[in-house]
Amino acid sequence: MKGEALYQFRQTTLLLLIGDLYGLNNFKKILSSVGITSRNCYKVWGRFSYKQLYSYVTNYLVSQFKESFEELCKKSDSSWSRAEVTLIIDESIFKTWLNRKSDDNLFPTYFGKYFSGQTHKSEYGFRYSLCGISISDKFYPLYFSPIQKGEKNVIEAANAINKMEKLVRECAEKQGFIIPNIALSVDSGYNDKGLMELCENLQTPINFICVPKKNNIVKIGNFQGSITKYIEEVFLAKEADTSSQKVFTIRVKGYYKCKDREVIFLFFRLNGSKKVSVIYSTNLSIKAKTLRRRWFHRTKIENFFRIIKDTLKVQQSTADHCAAFFKKVGLFIIKAVFIIRFQNYCRRNFKEFKEFTFWQLRQSIIYQNCDLFPIFDQLERCRFCNQSTIQKARNQYLIRLRYSPI
């Protein structure tokens, strides 16, 4: 995409983002709200493939990350330590139903029935991989893609790790900064020896933090057996003996048999949960608090998926073929980035919105009858409607406002 076509595409995408602030989540609702019947927007949107959209969105996401990361590289070592730069990878199932089209070449490759950790049952739809980097309290999504049926998630994860490591290394080199430490936080679906070794052998070594399977065999001191057995025989016994009011944890070095190496295990409970959680790290000198904080960074990518699914409701968005759904996912990812930034801006700058979620902010915009002038202004930038058509619609809107009882 170049020149006028790229400009028009960007402005049309921004129109969709602004529309979401008013609860208008598609072109039809946006144009109806201002009394315009032109369908040229569909021509502009349909002119570009999902791959072009993905390229545009990825370039934007990477540029946003570079700006923040290079600024961090200019600061002191203590600033780097507080930032806790952590790579995160996860995948999610987007539920949807498509009837196979004879001309849809993507259908047999991507559409299928997958087990969803969210609903705890198999769902029809698409598997998507997303990776990003957490810096302090912010999450920067970077690369995303659908996963083919039958493909192991670690293959896409390895590609993502390589791309993210290269990105942070090149940004640091540009600033003359040597990265002292960096971590990868993933769930048990990525508990893979190959990924662990990949992280160790990169130009920028990465501390691998993951969740082991509880039936895996470990050797910790004089104990040898499954992680479940260690929890039952050691953790619960020590926890029962402690009189401290602090959260009870065990940080211990142990031999992880299926990975054929020593790691640091951390056993703990989440907020008084009955379930005992366990994570491990390849960094043998990592402290318990640091390990736990680093691992919790991965909740940011879960929240990001939650915004796409629950707030923006991508799974309720209809599509008649795979490429159309892929395009919607790309749009919803940039929408999620947009609304998080909007929410954070409102919380920082307006005391009355400090605790508001995006849904509450949007309800305020809708029910306080905020004017639609931002939509009119953006329509002018999009250039798919005649100026006279927009001006006529604006005048009619002003008349309605003048005589509105509200």
VENVEN-V8130 format. One record per residue. RES is the residue in one small letter. PSI is psi as a letter, one per 20 degrees, with the letter a starting at -180 (none if undefined). NEAR is the number of other C-alpha atoms within 8 Angstrom. Layout:
RES;PSI;NEAR
RES;PSI;NEAR
//
This chain:
m;p;5
k;r;6
g;c;6
e;h;6
a;g;8
l;g;9
y;g;9
q;h;12
f;g;11
r;g;8
q;h;11
t;h;12
t;g;9
l;h;9
l;g;12
l;h;12
l;g;10
i;h;10
g;h;13
d;h;9
l;h;9
y;j;9
g;j;8
l;n;10
n;j;9
n;r;8
f;g;10
k;g;6
k;h;9
i;g;13
l;h;11
s;h;9
s;h;7
v;j;11
g;k;7
i;p;10
t;j;6
s;q;7
r;j;6
n;h;8
c;h;10
y;h;8
k;g;8
v;g;12
w;h;9
g;i;7
r;i;6
f;q;8
s;r;9
y;h;11
k;h;7
q;h;9
l;g;12
y;g;10
s;g;8
y;g;8
v;g;10
t;g;10
n;g;8
y;g;8
l;g;11
v;g;9
s;h;8
q;g;9
f;g;10
k;g;9
e;g;8
s;g;8
f;g;11
e;h;11
e;h;8
l;h;9
c;i;11
k;i;8
k;a;8
s;r;7
d;h;6
s;h;6
s;g;9
w;g;12
s;g;7
r;h;7
a;h;8
e;l;11
v;p;11
t;p;13
l;q;14
i;p;14
i;p;14
d;r;11
e;q;9
s;q;9
i;p;12
f;o;11
k;p;9
t;r;10
w;p;6
l;p;8
n;p;6
r;p;7
k;q;7
s;h;5
d;j;4
d;n;9
n;h;7
l;h;9
f;g;11
p;i;7
t;h;8
y;h;12
f;p;12
g;a;9
k;o;8
y;q;11
f;p;9
s;p;11
g;i;6
q;g;4
t;i;5
h;k;7
k;r;7
s;p;8
e;q;10
y;p;11
g;b;13
f;q;14
r;p;13
y;p;12
s;p;15
l;p;12
c;q;14
g;a;14
i;p;12
s;p;15
i;o;12
s;c;8
d;j;5
k;q;6
f;p;10
y;n;11
p;q;10
l;f;12
y;p;9
f;q;8
s;q;7
p;q;10
i;p;12
q;q;8
k;p;8
g;i;4
e;p;7
k;p;6
n;h;11
v;h;9
i;g;8
e;h;10
a;g;12
a;g;10
n;g;8
a;g;11
i;g;10
n;g;9
k;g;8
m;g;10
e;g;10
k;g;8
l;g;8
v;h;9
r;g;10
e;h;8
c;g;11
a;g;13
e;h;9
k;h;7
q;j;9
g;k;6
f;p;9
i;p;6
i;o;8
p;h;4
n;q;7
i;q;12
a;q;12
l;p;11
s;o;16
v;r;15
d;a;9
s;i;9
g;i;6
y;k;11
n;m;11
d;p;7
k;h;7
g;g;6
l;h;12
m;g;9
e;h;8
l;g;9
c;h;12
e;h;9
n;j;8
l;r;10
q;h;4
t;n;8
p;q;10
i;p;11
n;o;13
f;o;12
i;p;15
c;r;14
v;o;11
p;r;10
k;p;7
k;i;7
n;j;7
n;q;12
i;p;11
v;q;12
k;o;12
i;o;10
g;c;6
n;i;5
f;p;7
q;p;9
g;a;10
s;r;11
i;h;12
t;g;8
k;h;8
y;g;11
i;g;10
e;g;9
e;h;8
v;g;8
f;g;11
l;h;9
a;g;9
k;h;8
e;h;8
a;h;6
d;i;6
t;q;6
s;j;4
s;q;6
q;i;4
k;q;4
v;p;7
f;p;8
t;q;8
i;o;9
r;p;10
v;q;8
k;p;10
g;r;12
y;p;11
y;o;13
k;g;10
c;i;6
k;i;6
d;l;7
r;r;7
e;q;10
v;r;13
i;p;14
f;q;13
l;p;14
f;p;12
f;r;11
r;q;13
l;o;8
n;l;4
g;j;5
s;q;7
k;h;5
k;p;6
v;p;10
s;q;8
v;p;10
i;r;12
y;r;12
s;q;14
t;i;10
n;o;9
l;i;9
s;j;4
i;q;9
k;r;7
a;g;8
k;g;6
t;g;8
l;g;12
r;g;9
r;g;8
r;g;13
w;h;12
f;i;8
h;h;11
r;i;12
t;h;7
k;h;9
i;h;14
e;g;9
n;h;8
f;g;9
f;h;9
r;h;9
i;g;11
i;g;13
k;g;11
d;g;8
t;g;8
l;i;9
k;l;10
v;h;12
q;i;9
q;i;6
s;p;7
t;q;7
a;q;8
d;i;8
h;r;12
c;g;12
a;h;9
a;h;10
f;g;11
f;h;10
k;h;13
k;h;10
v;g;9
g;g;12
l;g;10
f;h;11
i;g;9
i;h;9
k;g;9
a;g;12
v;g;8
f;g;9
i;h;9
i;g;9
r;g;8
f;g;9
q;g;12
n;h;8
y;g;8
c;h;10
r;h;12
r;h;8
n;i;6
f;o;8
k;h;7
e;i;5
f;j;9
k;h;9
e;j;6
f;p;10
t;r;7
f;h;10
w;g;8
q;h;8
l;g;11
r;h;11
q;h;8
s;g;8
i;g;11
i;g;10
y;i;7
q;j;6
n;l;6
c;q;7
d;r;5
l;j;7
f;h;6
p;h;8
i;g;11
f;g;11
d;g;8
q;h;11
l;h;12
e;h;10
r;h;8
c;h;12
r;k;8
f;j;8
c;q;11
n;q;7
q;h;7
s;h;6
t;g;9
i;g;13
q;h;8
k;g;8
a;h;11
r;g;10
n;g;8
q;h;8
y;g;9
l;h;8
i;g;8
r;h;8
l;g;7
r;h;6
y;j;6
s;p;6
p;i;3
i;none;2
//
